[in-house]
């Protein structure tokens, strides 16, 4: 998979798979059927589940929350996850 320019600072979460992939310098078209691509797709599903739980518990939209703790690693595609706990916070307004 070829990487494109990644975003240096990530604030807030997303429900857009393309925006999430860009965090790792990837495009959806980069994903195939190889093991890394399968793992990234699985991570996307885990990420979305964590974002939905945080949004529900904090009563905020995805752009206003940030995953932390064990789930922070899900914010960047391709990173490993331990998934032993979830922690999130509201992103301060600029």
C-alpha positions as CSV (number, residue, x, y, z in Angstrom):
1,X,0.0,0.0,0.0
2,X,1.3,3.4,-1.0
3,X,1.1,6.1,1.7
4,X,0.1,9.7,0.9
5,X,0.7,12.7,3.1
6,X,-0.7,12.0,6.6
7,X,-2.3,14.6,8.8
8,X,0.1,15.5,11.6
9,X,-2.4,16.5,14.3
10,X,-5.7,14.7,14.6
11,X,-8.5,16.4,16.6
12,X,-11.9,14.7,17.0
13,X,-13.1,11.4,15.5
14,X,-14.8,10.6,12.2
15,X,-17.4,8.4,10.7
16,X,-15.9,8.8,7.2
17,X,-13.7,5.9,6.3
18,X,-11.7,8.0,3.8
19,X,-10.9,10.6,6.4
20,X,-9.9,7.9,8.8
21,X,-7.6,6.2,6.3
22,X,-5.9,9.5,5.4
23,X,-4.7,9.6,9.0
24,X,-2.3,6.8,8.1
25,X,-1.6,8.2,4.6
26,X,-3.8,5.6,2.9
27,X,-6.7,5.7,0.4
28,X,-9.6,3.3,0.2
29,X,-8.3,2.2,-3.2
30,X,-5.1,1.1,-1.5
31,X,-6.9,-1.7,0.4
32,X,-6.9,-5.2,-1.2
33,X,-7.4,-8.7,0.1
34,X,-4.0,-9.1,1.8
35,X,-3.7,-9.6,5.5
36,X,-2.9,-6.0,6.3
37,X,-6.0,-4.8,4.4
38,X,-8.2,-7.3,6.2
39,X,-6.7,-6.1,9.5
40,X,-7.4,-2.5,8.7
41,X,-11.0,-3.2,7.8
42,X,-11.4,-5.0,11.1
43,X,-9.8,-2.1,12.9
44,X,-12.3,0.3,11.1
45,X,-15.2,-1.7,12.6
46,X,-13.7,-1.6,16.1
47,X,-13.0,2.1,15.7
48,X,-16.6,2.8,14.6
49,X,-18.0,0.8,17.6
50,X,-15.7,2.7,20.0
51,X,-16.7,6.1,18.5
52,X,-20.4,5.2,18.7
53,X,-20.1,4.2,22.4
54,X,-18.2,7.5,23.2
55,X,-20.8,9.6,21.3
56,X,-23.6,7.9,23.2
57,X,-22.0,8.2,26.6
58,X,-20.8,11.8,26.2
59,X,-23.8,13.0,24.1
60,X,-21.5,14.6,21.6
61,X,-21.0,14.2,17.8
62,X,-17.8,12.3,16.6
63,X,-16.0,15.5,15.8
64,X,-16.3,16.6,19.4
65,X,-14.9,13.5,21.0
66,X,-11.4,11.9,21.1
67,X,-10.7,8.3,21.9
68,X,-8.0,7.7,24.6
69,X,-6.8,4.9,26.7
70,X,-6.6,1.5,25.0
71,X,-8.8,2.7,22.2
72,X,-6.6,5.7,21.2
73,X,-4.5,3.3,19.0
74,X,-7.6,2.7,16.8
75,X,-7.5,6.3,15.7
76,X,-4.7,5.5,13.2
77,X,-5.3,2.8,10.6
78,X,-2.9,-0.1,10.9
79,X,-2.0,0.3,14.5
80,X,-2.4,-2.6,16.9
81,X,-5.2,-2.6,19.5
82,X,-5.4,-4.2,22.9
83,X,-9.2,-3.4,23.3
84,X,-9.2,-4.0,27.0
85,X,-11.0,-0.7,27.9
86,X,-12.5,2.4,26.4
87,X,-11.8,5.9,27.3
88,X,-12.8,9.1,25.6
89,X,-13.0,12.8,26.2
90,X,-14.7,15.8,24.8
91,X,-12.5,17.9,22.6
92,X,-12.2,21.5,23.8
93,X,-13.6,24.1,21.6
94,X,-11.0,26.3,19.8
